[in-house]
Amino acid sequence: MKGITKGVTVSRGGIRVNHLLFADDCILFARAKTEEWLRLQELLLIYEKASGQFLNKDKTSVFFSSNSRGEDKEKIMELGGAVIKGSYEKYLGLPPVVGKSKYNTFRSIKERVWKKINNWKNVFLSAVGKEDSRSMAARVFKEKYFKIVPLTEAKLGNRPSYIWRSVCGALNLLKDGLRWRVGNGTNIKIWGQKWLPTPSSFCVQAPCTILDQEAKVSELITSGEWNEPFIKSIFYKGEAEHIWSLPISRMEAEDKLIWGYTKKGVFAVNSAYQMEMKRRETATGECSNGREGENIWKVLWNLNIPRKAKFFLWKAAKELLAIRNSLYKKGIIKEQPCPICKKEAETAVHVLWSYPAAADFWSDLILVIQKWRTNEPDMPSLLDRL
């Protein structure tokens, strides 16, 4: 049955997609030509005879692209019988067909997300699904932006999407944290590439004296084990011990890039964040109140309150709440002042503390707070006082 339809492509020169399966639903792609429609009907007839399941034409629709010819549309609709002409229904809340106006297509999604934010809904997307490299989204990005090369060598390209531009913006950080896991050692250079379990650089510091500058790690392995006397004669003592501690694959597996800042080698956002913060501290020097800030976070995370409340206070201190000051800085809204008092910027400390209504609430709740000043500069300062 190969070659029944041409399907559609995700990108120029990419693979062709003839169908997509979603649970009990199926989307078929074909050119708006009578012969392809007849072939599809023959294929569906074979499926009906083989499975005993018949196509429900009352729940079937045909969607034509804007460049389809009128006579082809009429002929296909005539052959389709009770098939409905129109766009496919939303599936799991998302539109399968995107027209020229992306704003109109995704406006309902944006409004729904904003409604959730305003209602303080906490869970929007599946955290597990975002980490699945086999997901449809991950494969589409691979096909469109780095089909041939690995992710670390991918380019921004022409007319990139906002998501891909954001991914590329973090690629340098990703590259800095990657190192090689030794398999057979044939793809790793001893000097110049990162493969040692030393987070400071992951690179060999000993000078190249005996071996060639382009020598591979496989030259340090003999009969599936590290050649300890040879390694000892080349590397510093500490580096030699790190090399001996590395396990070698008995099956001569391929060398693999892993994330160097977690035990299992799997990338984690929190470890990347910590790596970047340490790098910035090293470059600029730690500020004078850095240790005081650390104490605030230790006290916060050790409070005997629900985790949701701790997370809320942390977001407030980091100005990550969906308030006007944060939205203004991100270019989402054009006005920064508080919409009620119209005097100060709507920051977290303003909403939760210095705004008169908030101050009255706290003073009624805890009498000792009545004598506190309300002009705290920011949330970390307020948390430090509390």
C-alpha angles and dihedrals in degrees: 000000000000115000097025091130135012097223124195133287129229092212139359109292092006129130118288119243115212099173145003123209122208113178103288095353130085132194117201123198123206142143117272093254128126094230093054091048091052090050091051091051090051090051092049090049090054089050091050093051093046098045103027089231117123129209112255102220091188088067095040125095136182122217121197125200118237094256095058115119118248095231091052091052093051093047093049092047089049091052092043095066109195094007112132120233113224146080121308117263122257113275118210088344095304128108110240091201120057117194130195094287108066089176093062092041097053099028092100090053091050091049091049092050092048089051090054092048091051090049091049095243109174107197116058106150136020109268091202094050092056090060097049109110089193094059120120092247093053092049092048091053090048092050095046106038111020107016097147106022128056120261092259090062097043120127130218092242129187122319095355120190120251091253094051091047088053092049091051090050089063098042094096090054089049092050091051091056099045124097136170123264107214115240110153093338096229095121100044124086113217092220123041099019129087114245109123119100091240110117092201092077110329086223133112112258098188114102121254106251113138105026129051119270089245094050116138129227089246088074088067092057125083124182092344094309137090114268094233100184091049092047091048091055094053109037137052114266095254093048092047090054091050090051093049089052092059113099117232122217112248089202093055091243121188120270112260136202113236137173106268099207101063129065095236095042093241117137115251126184094220093055091048089050092050091048092052093047092051090048091052092047090052092049099045104021125246115288120246094252095044094109091047088054091051090053091054092056093046091053091045096052091045094054116121094237133106115290089238090061092048091051091048092052091047091052090047091052091049092046090240097132119110093257128135097258092056094042091049092053090051092051094244095120132023101219126068106181123099108271091221107044094021090202107093136032112270098248127158093257090050094051096042102034125002099044107102094238091050091048091051091050094053094044091052091047098047117020096203090063091065090083095048121105116249100208099089109159096224145348097267089057090049093048090049090056093046 
